[in-house]
Amino acid sequence: MADALSGAPLLYARWLRAVDLLWRETVRRRQADLDFHEQMRAEKRLRALRRIVRKALADYHRMQSARERDAGRD
């Protein structure tokens, strides 16, 4: 049970950081006047950041579900 409680804040912080990076990259890309190759690199970075956000959210959700399940057994 202690492992579940200690991991959740870290996973939540990871998700928040990933969302922040995705937001910053999106804003930077919209404001920049990029050539074709830079646009492709920016799109690749955005796809990678989206994957990170999805994975972080899935990990956080899994941790929260485990905590709720464990709390229901007590």
C-alpha positions in Angstrom: 0.0 0.0 0.0 2.9 2.4 0.8 4.2 1.9 -2.7 0.9 3.0 -4.2 0.8 6.1 -2.1 4.3 7.1 -2.9 4.1 6.6 -6.6 1.0 8.6 -7.4 2.4 12.1 -6.8 5.4 11.3 -9.0 3.2 10.0 -11.8 0.9 13.1 -11.5 3.9 15.4 -11.6 5.2 13.5 -14.7 1.9 13.9 -16.4 1.8 17.7 -15.6 5.3 18.2 -16.9 4.5 16.3 -20.1 1.4 18.4 -20.7 3.4 21.6 -20.0 6.0 20.6 -22.5 3.4 19.7 -25.1 1.6 23.1 -24.6 4.9 25.0 -24.9 5.9 23.2 -28.0 2.4 23.8 -29.6 2.6 27.5 -28.8 6.2 27.8 -30.1 5.3 26.0 -33.3 2.3 28.3 -33.9 4.3 31.4 -33.4 7.3 30.3 -35.4 7.7 30.9 -39.1 9.3 27.5 -40.0 10.5 26.1 -43.3 9.2 22.7 -44.4 12.0 20.6 -42.7 11.6 22.4 -39.5 7.8 21.9 -39.6 8.4 18.2 -40.1 10.8 18.1 -37.1 8.3 20.1 -35.0 5.5 17.7 -35.9 7.7 14.8 -34.9 8.4 16.4 -31.6 4.7 17.0 -31.0 3.9 13.3 -31.8 6.5 12.2 -29.3 5.2 14.6 -26.7 1.7 13.4 -27.2 2.8 9.8 -26.7 4.6 10.8 -23.5 1.4 12.5 -22.3 -0.8 9.5 -23.1 1.6 7.1 -21.4 2.0 9.3 -18.3 -1.8 9.7 -18.0 -2.3 5.9 -18.4 0.3 5.2 -15.7 -1.3 7.7 -13.4 -4.8 6.3 -14.1 -3.5 2.8 -13.5 -2.0 3.8 -10.1 -5.2 5.6 -9.1 -7.3 2.6 -10.0 -5.0 0.4 -8.0 -5.3 2.7 -5.0 -9.1 2.7 -5.2 -9.2 -1.0 -5.5 -6.9 -1.4 -2.5 -9.0 1.1 -0.5 -12.2 -0.9 -1.3 -10.6 -4.1 0.1 -9.9 -2.5 3.5 
